[in-house]
Amino acid sequence: MTPVLLWTDLLLFVLLGGIALFVWHARRHDHLRRPWRYVAGSRVGMATAVILSAYVVIGVLDSLHFQPHGGKASDDVLSLFDWLVGDLREHQEKTYSAPFSAWLYAKESIEQPDGTIVRAYPRLRWGGAALRDPRRERGADIARRVGLGAGAALLLLAALYLPLAWRIARRDGVSLGAALHGLFIRRRGRVAWPAFHLTMAVLVVSAGVLIALAAGYHVFGTDKVGEDVFYQALKSIRTGLLIGTLTTLVMLPAALLLGILAGYYRGWIDDLIQYLYTTLSSIPGVLLIAAAILMLQVYMAEHAAEFDSLARRADLRLLFLCVILGITSWTTLCRLLRGETLKLRELEYVQAARAFGVRGPAILSRHILPNVMHIVLISIVLDFSGLVLAEAVLAYVNIGVDPTMNSWGNMINSARLELAREPIVWWSLAAAFVFMFVLVLAANLFADVVRDAFDPRLGRGRG
């Protein structure tokens, strides 16, 4: 296989590297460690952090792209996630099928052995293929797979936690049961480890059950072309994460630089920056995004030779959408930073630095920037869920990511016509809703904890 690096892959890895540098820097400074200790001590913070980490792992696996040897075009670009869930990707049916069904969702004309033609529901090629009589055997088979998946997950958890509990029991001189009780139930120390371990256990058991069920059925059914909807929902995680994170990477430098410059220097610099973000805020964001996407489509149509694959075309459109969303969303953070800087520049330590002849850039980097970072962190985590939801809205009006790219917005957009069918095809919308709801809910709850930790008025991150 040949490694393939897309633009969004590169930017995602740069962002992960920046986060790693921030963690390393925060560990060396106590005033940065204290708020995160509060987050680690929160049961909600630890539980949501585990859920968000699971989404991030899937997104990173889906960002490690390669091209199998023998591919004639780079349309054959796959990811490590595609390779790990190859059965979900390859087991396609003819058209719609309901969740856990063994038949197609629409009747067809089927020729019988005696030559007669009857209207019936054809059997699926993969879903429930191991069953001879699905009507009688399907319920028992699903229960058996749930039991096997949960049992395998519990064995994995036992292999992970029993040695840990045994070491804790030997160290503290307690029984093995007491050590397990301390891991999952009773909290010790400042870190909410029971919430972490319980959430991890629920995720592992859920993953084991879903893997066992997906091996024999289409858990969320199939779409119009027979592709597994569960696979589409998992593939859409990367798109949602990139929309929420790369947009921040685009808008953060402009908001941070212009906000503190306007608040500190005031005068004509403040007037110019205010005029800039006020004018930009006056333009309807949807219209600006639509115009930019249409311009990109015209450019790609006129320079088709520069894009050798559908994957690169879709990747460029995703990157361009992140840039446009960043350009239209930096103004709010800039206003907040300007207001905070106007307050900080009048404080005694800043006035003293100016009296001693310290230059403006040094004051901005040493005194202003560290004291506005709590606003930056709070804004980032609060805006993430809004950007994930924005992708769904933009795809619904056909100005979002490329239609060939898996995303929750595209799944919801395609569900418009499916809901008008008789009988209704509801599972694409349900799958997109479930995965998006879990991500946005976890992000919002985690953002609330981070806000409480970094808000200086509450002082919760000082202990």
N, C-alpha and C positions, 0 to 999 in steps of 0.2 A: 504494500500500500504506500501511497505517496502523501505526505502531510500537506494539507491545504490550510492557509491562513487567510480568513476573511477580515475585512476591516473591523467589523463589530467584534470579532474574536480578539483582535489586537487591542482594541480599546477596553474590552472587558478585562483582559489580563493586566493592562496598565492600571485600571481602577482597583483590581484586587491587590496589585503591588502597592498602590498608594494607601490602601487600607492597612496592609501589613506594616508599612512604614509608620502610619499613625499609631498603630498598636504598640510598636516598638518605642516610639517617642512617648506615648502616654505612660508606659510602664516605668519610665525614668523620671516622671514628674508626678509628685504626690497630688497636686491640685487637679491633675487630669485623671488620676487613678480613683480618687474619691467618688466622683459621680458614677463611674462605671462599677464601683463596688456596690453602690446603692442599686444599680440595675441588676447586678448579679444576686443581690439579696432579695429581690422581688420575685415572688412565685410566678406572677404573670410575666415578668420580664424573661425569666429563664425558660418558661414553657413556650412562649412565642419565639424566643431565640432558636429553640430547637426546631420548631416548625419552619421558620424562615431559612435555617441552615439546610434543611432537607430540600427546599425549593432551590437554593443556591447550588447544592451538589448536582441536582439534575440539570440545572442551567449550565454549569461548567462542563459536565460530561457531554452535553449537547453542543458545546462550543469547541470541542476538540475534533476538528474535521480532517478527513482524509479522502483520497480517491483510490478505490480498489484498482489493482493492476488489471489491465485488459479493458478498462473503460475507454470508449472511443471519444467521449466528450466529458467535460467536467460537470455535466449534469449528473454524473454518477457520484457526486460529492456526498459522503455520508459522515456521520459523527460517531463518536465512541458510544453514545447513548443508543443510536440506531443499531449498532453492532450488538449491544447488550440485550436489546429487546427485539431481536431480529424476527421472531415469530409474530409479534404484534404487527410489525411493518409488512411482512410478506403474506400473512394469512388474510387475503382479501376475498370478499364475496362478490356476488354479481351486482347487488344493489342493497336497499334498505333491509335491515333485520333488527328486531327489538332486542333489548338487553336480555341476555341469558337464553335467547331463543335458539331453536334448532331448525327453524324454517325462515324463508324469506318473508317479508312483510306484505307482499302483494301476490295475488293468485296469478298463475300462468297456466297455459295450456300444456298438459303433460300427456304424452303418449303412453298408454298402458301396454303390457306385454301382449295382450290380445289384439292390439292395433287400434283400440278405441281412444278417443281424446277426452280428457276430463279437465276441469278447472280446479286446481288445488294449489296449496302452498308448497313449493319445492323445498327439499332439504338443503341446508347450508353445506358448503364444502368443508368448512373447518369447525364452525360452532356446533357443539354437541355431536361431532362426527363419530365419536367412540360409542355412542349409544345406539342400540338396536331398536329400542322402542322409547323414544324420548318422552312421550306422554306419561309413561309409567315410571321410567328410570331417572328422569331429569332431577326431580326433587331430592331423591336419595343421593344422586351423584354430586349435586351442588353441596349438600350437607357434608358428604365425605370429603370433598375438596376443601371446604371451610375448616373442617377438623384437621386435615393434614397440614394445611397452610399455617393454622394457628399453632399446631403441635411443633412444626419445624421452627417457627419463630420463637416459641417458648424454650425449645432446646438451645437455640442460639443465644437467647438471653441468659439461660442458665450457664452456658459455657463462658459468657462474658462476666456475669455478676457473682457467681459462686466463688471463683478464685479471689475476686476483690473482697467479698464478704469474709472469706476465710482469713485473708491477711489482716483485715480490720479486727476480726475476732481475736486473733493471736496478739495483735498489737495492744488492744485495749483490755484483754483478759475477759471477754464476754463470750456468750454462746453464739453459734452461727445464726440462729433465729434472731437474736438481738441485733446482730450486725446487719442483717437484711432489713430489719425493722428500721434501723437508723438510716439505711440507704433510701428507702422508699416512703417511709412514713414520718419518722421523727427528725426534725431539723436540728443539725448541729453546726455551730459556727455561723458566719455571716452570709455564706452562700446558700441559696435555696436549692441544695442538691436533690431533695426529694421530688420537687417539681420537675427538675431536669430528667431524673431517672424515670419517673412515671410517664412523662411525655415521650421519652425515647422508647419506652416499652410499648406504649400504645402505637407509635409509628411503626415499630418493627413488626408487631402482630398484624397491624393493618396491611403492611406491605406483604407479609407472608400470605395472608388470605387472598389479597388481590392477585399476587403472582400465581397462586394455585388455581384460582378461578380463571384467570386470563389464559392459562395453558389449555383450557378446554372449551371456553366460551368467549363471546364478545361481551365484556362486562357492561359497557355502555352502548352496545349495539353497533351498527355500521351505518355509514352515510349513503348518499345517492350512488356513489361509485363503488361502494362495498368496502371502503377503508374503515379500519377499527377506530371508533370514536374515542375510546380510552387512550389509544396511541396519539391521536390528534391533541387531546387535552394535555397529555404529558409533554408533547413537543411544543405546545404553546407556552410552557413555563419560561423557556428561554426568551421568547419574544417579550413577554410581560416584564421580566427582570431587566432586559436591555432597555426597554422604554423607560422604566422607572429609574435606572441608574445612569445610563449614558446621557440622558437629558440633563441630569444633575451635573455630570462632568462638563457639559457644554455651557450651562448657564452660570455655574458657580464662579469661575474666574471673573467674568464681567460684573456680576452682582457684587462680589466682594471688593474688587478694585474700585469700581465707580462709586459704590456706596460709602466707603470710608474716605475716598478723596473728596466727595461732595460734602460730607459732614465735617471734615477737618479743615479744609482750605476755605470753604464757603465762597463768597464773592462770585466772580464770573464763572469759576469752575462749577460751583454749585448750581448756578442758573443754567449753564449749558447741559449738565447732566440731568437736571430736573426736566428741562425741555425735551431731552432725548427720550427719557422713559415715559413722560406724560404723552408725548406724541405716539410712541409705540403702543402704549396702553389704550389709546383711543381707536386703534385699528382693530376690528373684530378678529379675534384669533383664528376662528374657523376659516374666514375668508383668506387670511394670509397663508394659512397652511394649505388650503385648496389651491391657491395660485402657485405656491412653490411646488407642490406635487405635480400639478399640470405642466409646469415648466420642465421639471425633471423628466416626465414622461415624453415630452416632445424632444428633449435632448437625447434620451435613450433611443427613441425611434429613428432619429436622424443619424445616430452614431451606433448603429446596432453591431457593427464589427468590433467595437471596443469591449463588448460584453459577450464573452464566449460561453456563458451558461446562464440558465435560469436562476441558479443559486446566487451567482454574483449580482445579477440584476435585482433580485429580491433583497440581497444584503445591502446594496447601495441605497435602495429606496428606504429600508429601515434606518440606515445611518442618516439619510437626509431628513427623515421624519424626526429623529431625535434632535438633530440640529435645529430644525424649525421650531419644535416644541421648546427647546432651550432658549431660543431667541425671543419667543413670546412669553416666557414664564420667569425671566430673571428680574423683572421690574418690581415685583412684590418684595422679594428679598432685598433688593437694592434700597427700597424705601425704608425698610426696617433697619438696615445697617446705617443708613444716613441719619436716621433719628437717634439711634444709639450712639453714634460717633459725635453728634452734636452735644450730647450730654457728657460723654467722656472727655471731650477736649476742654471742658470747663472745670474738671476736677483738679485737686491740688497737685497731685503727682505729675500730671501732664503740664500744668502751668510751671511747676518747678523745673521740669526738664527743659522747657522752652526758655526759662530765665537763665539756665546754665549754658545755653547756646547749643543744645542738642538739635540737630537738623530734623526737618519734617519726616523724611523717609525712615530715620531711626526711631522716631516717636511712633510712627504708624506701625512698624514691625515689632517694637518692644512693648508698647503700652496699649495701643488701640486694638490691633489684631487679636492678641490673646484674649482680650476682654469682650470681644464680639463673637467668639467662636461658639459660645453656647447658643446664640441665635441661629448661627449657620447650621449646627447639628440638629436643632429642633426643627428648623425649616426643611431640612433634607428628609428627615424621617417622616414628617407630616405630609410632604409633597409626593412622596413615593406612591402611596395608594391612589392619590388623585391622578397621577400620570398613568398608572395601570388602567384605571377606569377610562381615562381619556382615549386610550388606544381602542377600546371597545366602541366608544362613541364615534370616533373617526372612521373606523372600519365599517360601521353601520351606514355611514353616508358616503362610502366608497372613496375616501381620501386617506385611508390608513395605510397599513403595510401592504405589500404586494399580495394579490389574491392567491398566489401559489405558495405563500408562506403560512405555516401553521400559526394561528393566533386565536385567542378567545374571541376577539372582535370579529374575525372572519367566520368563526363557528356561529356566533350570534347572528351575523348578517345572513348566512345561509339558512339559518333557522326561520327566517321570515317566511320564505316560501314553503318550508316544510310544515309550519304550523297551519297553513291553509289547506293542506292535504286532508283527505278523508280515507282512512283514519289518520289522526294527527301523528306526525313524527316529532316527538318531544325530547328525545334523549340527547341530541346534540346541544340544545339549549340548556338542558339540565346539567350535562357534564361541564360545559363552560362556566355555568353559574357556580357549581360546587367548587371547582378549582380556584376560580377567581375570588369567590367569597372567602375561602379559607386563607388565601394569601393576603387579601385586603384587610380582613379582620385581624389576622396576626400582626400585620404591619401597623395598623391603627393602635392596637393594644400596646405593642412594643414602643410606638412613638409616644404614647401617653406616659409610659414609665421613663423614657429618656427625657421628655419634657420636664417631668417632676424632678429628675436628678440634676439637670443642668440649669433649671430656673433659679437664679440667685435669690429671688424673693421668697422662695420656699425654704432654701437652705438645706434640702434633704441630702445633697451630695457632699456635705461638709464633714460628716462623721466618719 
